[in-house]
Amino acid sequence: MRVLRIFFIFSCLSSIIAFSGCKEDESAVELVLPSNLQVQVVVDSTTEGLVSVSATAVNANYFVITFTEPGNSKSEESNDGTASFRYSSSGTYNINVKAHSTADNFIEVNKSVTVYVGAPVNDGIPPTTGYTTPMSYPGYNLVWNDEFNGTSLSTADWNYEIGTGNGGWGNNELQYYRQENTSVNNGILTIQAKKEFFNGNSYTSSRITTQNKQSFQYGRIDIRASLPFGQGLWPALWMLGDNISTVGWPSCGEIDIMELVGGSGRDNEIHGTAHWEFNGARAQSGGSNRLPNGTFAHEFHVFSIIWDSQKIEWYRDDIRYKVLDITPSDLSEFQNKFFLIFNVAVGGDWPGSPNSSTLFPQYMYVDYVRVFQK
């Protein structure tokens, strides 16, 4: 197939209306290449490794789409610009798309795509890739941060909470929290959940807080972390009001920056929620966000809130997925200072217990926590 513009130059001795007197003196052929090549690459959220491509271009007669994978590449000619390919292993791959006017005349673009196939590697080594956020924002000042660059947790900033709490920390959780399950190395804070018998519990983990050391009223909070996965795992990055020791929960307020309830079909979804007291009972409002590809254990993501006197906004990798208006008087809890809590629970009312598919140990890696205020 060809797209050609053919120009004929006529020498006409008679009137322009009288075509019988015209003859063709010369012809020229101008080839028109395709233009405005647009390519969309989508990773299927239900079928591991499946990637679909959709391409459009002006003046294209057909497309050639090449998926590159070592030992299993595929080129497909497509009249409508669509093609798909299922990768067999995790990785970042190149996709080449050519828009053709003829076999020898085309324009092309290259796209890269990262796919995840199978469970994350559970080897105790943090990911090396993922989303990141800056050290500064216009209109904000960095008022506190921990980059975890030492070899132990800063006792000037953090506390360890030990034991099983009241009723499994109020949620019938199954772990015993220990200091020994927290470590800091190579710029990463690691909280490890283990399947081990300790003090009458079948699992151990860690829970750390900044209570009475670092607390904040309003601002932007960014936490870059990679999360554990599997049935019964419940990692959380969250906040409680400073006045919890005097007014109790939920009157102190709770801001869950991120929670994940692990298990099949849930390891790619996080939740952001606020809890408060309303007419003597607990009230809550929350939202959730799902990854289109992979799980929150495959690489780092940044979980954020932006909080002021009017509202709280929840973000994953700078994608906003929840907004809560906190101006009503019954949400006055959120006009106070809050401290941070990081923990990995095992079991509990929400996730349920681990089962035979759950791998241990599990890890939550935190690269940094940063608090910005105006």
C-alpha positions in Angstrom: 0.0 0.0 0.0 1.2 3.5 -0.8 0.1 7.0 -0.1 1.1 9.2 -3.0 0.4 12.7 -4.2 0.7 12.8 -8.0 1.0 16.2 -9.6 0.4 16.5 -13.3 1.6 19.6 -15.2 -0.4 20.2 -18.3 0.4 22.4 -21.2 -2.9 23.6 -22.5 -3.1 25.5 -25.8 -6.8 25.9 -25.7 -9.1 27.3 -23.1 -8.9 25.8 -19.6 -12.4 24.6 -20.1 -11.5 22.7 -23.3 -9.5 19.8 -21.8 -9.3 18.1 -25.2 -6.5 20.3 -26.1 -4.3 19.5 -23.0 -1.5 17.0 -22.8 0.6 15.7 -19.9 4.1 17.1 -20.1 5.6 16.0 -16.8 4.7 14.1 -13.6 6.3 13.9 -10.2 5.7 11.7 -7.2 6.0 13.1 -3.6 6.1 10.5 -0.8 4.3 11.5 2.4 5.6 10.0 5.6 3.3 9.3 8.5 3.3 12.0 11.2 2.1 12.6 14.8 2.8 9.0 15.9 1.1 8.5 19.3 1.7 5.3 21.3 0.0 4.1 24.5 1.4 1.2 26.5 -0.9 -0.5 29.1 0.1 -3.2 31.6 -2.8 -5.5 32.3 -3.8 -5.4 35.9 -5.3 -8.9 35.9 -3.0 -11.0 33.8 0.7 -11.1 34.9 3.1 -9.9 32.2 0.5 -9.0 29.6 1.2 -5.6 27.9 -1.0 -4.0 25.2 0.0 -1.3 22.7 -2.3 1.1 20.9 -0.8 3.4 18.2 -2.1 6.1 15.9 -0.5 8.2 13.2 -1.5 10.5 10.4 -1.0 9.0 6.9 0.0 5.6 8.2 -1.1 2.5 6.2 0.0 0.0 8.8 2.1 -0.4 11.9 4.9 -2.8 13.0 5.1 -3.3 16.8 8.1 -5.2 18.2 8.2 -6.4 21.8 11.7 -7.2 23.0 12.4 -9.9 25.5 15.5 -12.1 25.6 14.8 -15.3 23.8 11.1 -14.5 23.2 10.7 -11.3 21.1 7.8 -10.7 18.8 7.1 -8.4 15.9 3.5 -7.9 14.8 2.1 -6.1 11.7 -1.1 -4.3 12.6 -3.5 -2.4 10.4 -5.2 -0.7 13.3 -2.1 -0.1 15.5 -2.9 -2.5 18.3 -0.9 -5.5 19.5 -0.3 -7.3 22.8 2.4 -9.5 24.2 2.8 -11.5 27.5 6.2 -11.3 29.1 7.4 -14.4 30.9 9.6 -12.8 33.5 9.9 -9.5 35.5 11.9 -6.7 34.0 12.1 -3.4 32.0 11.7 -4.0 28.3 11.8 -2.0 25.1 8.8 -1.7 22.7 9.5 -0.4 19.2 6.5 1.0 17.2 6.8 1.9 13.5 4.2 3.7 11.4 4.6 2.8 7.7 3.5 4.5 4.6 5.4 1.9 2.6 7.6 -1.0 3.6 10.7 1.2 3.3 9.2 4.5 4.5 8.2 4.9 8.2 8.6 6.8 11.4 9.2 5.1 14.7 9.2 5.6 18.5 10.6 3.5 21.4 8.8 3.0 24.7 10.0 1.2 27.8 7.7 -0.8 30.1 8.3 -2.5 33.5 6.4 -5.6 34.2 6.3 -7.9 37.2 5.7 -11.6 37.0 5.3 -13.7 40.1 5.8 -12.8 43.7 8.4 -10.2 44.7 11.8 -11.5 45.7 11.7 -12.2 49.5 15.4 -12.2 50.2 15.8 -9.4 52.8 17.4 -7.0 50.3 15.5 -3.7 49.7 14.5 -2.8 46.1 16.7 -0.5 44.1 14.0 1.2 42.0 10.8 3.1 42.5 9.2 6.5 42.8 11.0 9.3 44.6 10.1 12.9 45.7 12.2 16.0 46.1 13.8 17.5 49.2 12.0 20.8 48.7 8.7 22.2 47.5 7.8 25.8 46.6 6.2 27.5 49.5 7.3 24.8 52.0 10.2 24.4 54.5 11.6 21.1 55.5 11.1 21.1 59.2 12.0 17.5 60.1 13.2 14.4 58.3 14.9 11.1 58.8 16.9 9.6 55.9 18.0 6.6 58.1 21.7 7.2 57.2 23.1 5.8 60.5 23.4 2.3 61.8 20.6 2.5 64.4 17.3 4.3 65.0 17.7 7.8 66.4 16.6 7.7 70.1 16.1 11.5 69.9 13.3 11.0 67.4 11.9 7.4 67.9 10.5 5.1 70.5 10.0 1.3 70.4 6.6 0.0 71.6 7.0 -3.5 73.0 4.6 -6.3 73.6 1.1 -7.2 72.5 -0.8 -4.0 73.6 -4.4 -4.2 74.8 -6.3 -7.0 73.0 -3.6 -7.4 70.3 -3.3 -3.6 70.0 -7.0 -3.3 69.9 -7.3 -5.4 66.7 -6.7 -9.0 67.8 -3.3 -8.9 66.1 -1.0 -11.9 66.5 2.5 -10.5 66.8 4.7 -9.5 69.7 6.5 -6.3 69.0 10.3 -6.3 69.7 13.1 -3.8 69.2 15.2 -6.5 67.7 13.0 -6.6 64.6 14.0 -3.1 63.6 17.3 -2.3 61.9 19.0 0.6 60.1 21.6 0.0 57.4 22.7 1.6 54.1 20.2 4.4 54.4 17.2 2.1 54.9 15.0 1.4 57.9 13.8 -2.2 58.0 11.0 -3.6 60.0 10.9 -7.4 59.9 7.9 -9.6 60.6 9.0 -13.1 61.6 7.2 -16.4 62.2 8.7 -17.4 65.5 7.4 -18.2 68.9 8.1 -15.5 71.5 6.4 -14.8 74.8 3.3 -16.8 73.9 2.9 -15.4 70.4 3.6 -17.1 67.1 5.0 -14.0 65.3 7.2 -11.1 66.1 7.6 -7.6 64.5 8.3 -4.0 65.4 6.3 -0.8 66.0 8.1 2.5 66.4 6.7 6.0 67.2 7.8 9.6 67.5 5.5 10.2 70.5 6.7 13.0 72.8 9.7 13.6 70.5 8.4 14.7 67.1 4.8 15.9 66.4 3.3 18.1 63.8 0.3 20.2 63.0 -0.3 20.5 59.3 2.1 20.2 56.4 3.2 17.8 53.7 4.5 14.4 54.9 6.3 12.1 52.4 7.3 8.5 53.3 9.1 6.4 50.7 8.7 2.8 51.5 8.4 -0.7 50.1 5.8 -2.9 51.8 5.5 -6.6 52.8 3.1 -8.9 51.0 1.0 -11.9 51.6 -2.1 -13.1 53.5 -2.2 -11.8 57.1 0.4 -8.9 56.7 -0.8 -5.5 57.7 1.9 -2.7 57.4 0.9 0.8 58.3 2.4 4.3 58.2 0.1 6.5 60.3 -0.4 9.2 63.0 -2.2 9.7 66.3 -3.1 12.9 68.1 -0.6 14.1 70.8 -3.4 14.2 73.3 -4.2 10.4 73.2 -3.0 9.9 76.7 -5.6 12.4 78.1 -8.6 12.0 75.8 -8.1 8.5 74.4 -8.9 7.1 71.0 -10.7 8.0 68.8 -11.1 11.4 70.4 -7.4 12.1 69.7 -7.9 11.5 66.0 -6.0 9.1 63.7 -4.6 9.8 60.3 -3.6 6.6 58.4 -1.2 7.8 55.7 -0.9 4.3 54.3 -2.3 0.9 55.3 -2.0 -2.3 53.2 -4.0 -5.5 53.9 -1.9 -8.3 52.3 -3.2 -11.2 50.4 -4.0 -12.4 46.9 -5.4 -9.5 44.9 -4.7 -7.1 47.7 -0.9 -6.6 47.7 -1.3 -3.9 45.0 -3.8 -1.8 47.0 -3.3 0.7 49.8 -5.7 2.6 52.0 -5.7 6.2 53.4 -8.1 6.8 56.2 -9.0 9.3 59.0 -10.7 8.3 62.3 -12.3 10.6 64.8 -15.0 10.6 67.6 -18.6 11.5 66.7 -21.4 11.5 69.2 -19.6 9.0 71.4 -18.6 6.6 68.6 -15.9 6.2 66.1 -16.3 7.9 62.7 -14.1 7.4 59.7 -13.6 8.4 56.1 -11.1 6.7 53.7 -10.1 6.0 50.2 -7.9 3.5 48.4 -5.5 3.3 45.5 -4.4 0.4 43.3 -1.2 -0.1 41.3 -1.8 -1.0 37.7 1.2 -3.3 37.7 3.0 -5.3 40.3 2.7 -5.0 44.1 3.9 -2.5 46.7 6.7 -5.0 47.5 8.3 -4.9 44.1 9.7 -1.4 44.4 9.6 1.8 46.5 6.6 4.1 46.4 6.0 7.5 48.2 3.0 7.7 50.4 2.0 11.3 51.3 -0.5 13.5 52.9 -1.0 17.3 52.4 -2.8 18.6 55.5 -3.9 22.1 56.4 -6.7 23.7 58.5 -9.2 23.0 55.7 -8.5 19.5 54.4 -6.4 16.4 54.3 -5.3 15.0 51.0 -3.9 11.5 50.4 -1.4 10.7 47.7 0.5 7.7 46.2 3.4 8.7 44.0 1.9 12.2 43.8 -1.4 10.8 42.6 -4.2 12.2 44.8 -6.8 9.6 45.6 -8.6 11.0 48.7 -9.7 14.4 50.1 -11.3 15.0 53.5 -12.9 18.3 54.5 -11.9 18.8 58.2 -13.6 22.2 58.7 -16.8 20.8 60.4 -16.6 21.2 64.2 -16.9 17.4 64.8 -13.6 16.9 63.0 -11.7 19.4 65.3 -9.3 16.6 66.3 -7.4 17.3 63.0 -6.6 20.9 64.1 -4.1 19.5 66.7 -0.6 18.0 66.6 0.0 14.4 65.7 2.9 12.0 66.0 4.1 9.3 63.6 3.8 5.5 63.9 5.4 2.8 61.7 4.6 -0.8 62.2 4.0 -4.2 60.5 1.2 -6.1 62.2 0.6 -9.8 61.6 -3.0 -11.0 61.6 -5.8 -9.0 63.1 -9.5 -8.2 62.5 -8.9 -6.7 59.1 -6.4 -8.9 57.3 -7.2 -12.2 59.0 -4.5 -14.7 59.9 -1.6 -15.8 57.7 -2.0 -19.1 55.9 0.1 -21.7 54.2 0.8 -19.3 51.3 2.3 -16.6 53.5 6.1 -16.3 53.2 8.1 -15.3 56.3 10.1 -13.3 57.1 8.5 -10.3 55.6 10.0 -6.8 55.4 8.9 -3.2 55.3 11.7 -0.9 54.0 11.5 2.8 54.6 14.0 5.0 52.7 12.9 8.3 54.2 10.3 10.3 56.0 10.1 14.1 55.4 7.8 16.7 56.9 7.4 20.1 55.2 5.5 23.1 56.5 4.6 26.5 55.2 
